[in-house]
């Protein structure tokens, strides 16, 4: 029995050591995603390769919900290189600039969530429902509201809508047919939905994803 347990534990320990000592120090070079995003992506990848009945053996221990404040006028967050010219737009049309900056930040969070859990390439379901929280957000200083149309416009502005396509984004309120509307002084959740037989999705919810 001890021999069997050792053969289960040792590969898990070895995998964690590889991530911590070898992969994690270079994770920031993999792209614009953060250190923690890369760890979650690797964790989800390990789980993907386990047979369906044994996925529970690999918990998503490196994937955690993060709290984020989305400030509508945080130009460094929505347009760090200045290529979208949101800050300049604000001088003549503050309303549009704030909405576009907010939408770009929510797109960025959705793209990070999409990357963390494998971009529709991983099969993660085990005993869970298959939905995981990526970000819990608080919105500040937004004028008006934004919805899926504004977020998909941000996706197209970022890369032509290639990384996070329209078909993999859900803005529908949980259990309701109405669309989630993002407005100031409110909380929203960005979630990953491992959608079983259908395409995986990034969900934007005004309630927790669980």
Secondary structure by P-SEA (a helix, b strand, c coil): caaaaaaaaaaaaaaaaaaaccccccccccccccaaaaaaaaaaaaaaacccccccccccccbbbbbbbbccccccccccccccaaaaaaaccaaaaaaaaaaaaaaaaaaaaaaaacccccccccccccccccbbbbbccccccccaaaaaaaaaaacccccccccccccccccccbbbbbbccbbbbbbbbcccccbbbbcccccccc
